């Protein structure tokens, strides 16, 4: 009275079904994470659009193209300032230059001495 082959087959089918469900759940989690990331990016762009003048936005984009890390750091700083309510009015190009000067370290110069 041993139904071992059918029990084994039933167990194998259960395991396959569990794997399928886990894969589907994993795919949904990845989609949710991607959607949240896109939503956060859209919110960040909206904050920058609201708080920067056209000239400042162009300067920031130029910096991001030449120095991506510095551009990201400045963007994060502006978003943080805007979310905390510490920005009055819009940031113009002159204020952007000041921010960039404060947040980017001075470039190192090397003196070469010949003997």
C-alpha positions in Angstrom: 0.0 0.0 0.0 2.8 2.3 -0.7 2.0 5.3 -2.9 5.6 6.6 -2.8 5.8 7.4 -6.6 2.7 9.6 -6.4 3.7 11.1 -3.1 7.1 12.0 -4.5 5.5 13.4 -7.7 3.0 15.4 -5.6 5.9 16.8 -3.5 7.9 17.7 -6.6 4.8 19.6 -8.0 4.4 21.5 -4.7 8.0 22.5 -4.8 7.8 23.7 -8.4 4.6 25.7 -7.6 6.4 27.3 -4.6 9.4 28.2 -6.8 7.0 29.8 -9.3 5.2 31.8 -6.6 8.5 33.0 -5.1 9.8 34.1 -8.6 6.6 36.0 -9.2 6.8 37.7 -5.8 10.4 38.6 -6.4 9.5 40.2 -9.7 6.8 42.2 -8.1 9.2 43.4 -5.4 11.7 44.5 -8.0 9.0 46.4 -9.9 7.8 48.1 -6.7 11.4 49.1 -5.9 11.9 50.4 -9.4 8.7 52.4 -9.3 9.6 53.9 -5.9 13.0 54.9 -7.3 11.4 56.5 -10.4 8.9 58.4 -8.2 11.7 59.7 -5.9 13.7 60.8 -9.0 10.7 62.7 -10.4 10.1 64.3 -7.0 13.8 65.4 -6.9 13.6 66.9 -10.4 10.4 68.8 -9.5 12.1 70.3 -6.4 15.1 71.3 -8.5 12.9 72.8 -11.2 10.9 74.8 -8.5 14.0 76.1 -6.7 16.5 76.8 -9.5 16.5 79.5 -12.2 17.2 78.4 -15.7 20.8 79.6 -15.5 21.5 77.8 -12.3 19.9 74.6 -13.7 22.2 74.9 -16.8 25.2 75.4 -14.6 24.3 72.4 -12.5 23.8 70.2 -15.6 27.2 71.3 -16.9 28.8 70.4 -13.6 27.1 67.0 -13.6 28.4 66.3 -17.1 32.0 67.1 -16.1 32.0 65.9 -12.5 29.0 63.6 -11.8 29.9 63.0 -8.2 30.1 66.8 -7.4 26.9 67.4 -9.3 25.0 64.7 -7.4 26.3 66.1 -4.1 25.1 69.6 -5.0 21.7 68.3 -6.1 21.3 66.4 -2.8 22.3 69.5 -0.9 19.7 71.7 -2.7 17.0 69.1 -2.3 17.8 68.8 1.5 17.7 72.6 1.9 14.4 72.9 0.0 12.8 70.1 2.0 13.9 71.7 5.3 12.5 75.0 4.1 15.8 76.9 4.2 15.6 78.2 0.7 13.9 81.6 0.2 13.2 82.3 -3.4 15.0 80.7 -6.3 18.7 79.9 -6.5 20.2 82.0 -9.3 23.4 81.4 -11.1 25.5 83.4 -8.6 24.2 81.5 -5.7 24.9 78.3 -7.6 28.5 79.3 -8.1 28.8 79.9 -4.4 27.3 76.5 -3.6 29.6 74.8 -6.1 32.6 76.6 -4.6 31.6 75.6 -1.1 30.8 72.0 -1.9 33.6 71.1 -4.3 37.1 71.0 -2.9 39.8 73.1 -4.4 41.7 71.4 -7.1 45.2 70.3 -6.0 48.0 72.0 -7.7 51.4 70.4 -8.1 54.6 72.4 -8.2 57.2 70.8 -10.2 60.7 71.9 -9.4 63.6 71.1 -11.8 67.1 70.7 -10.5 
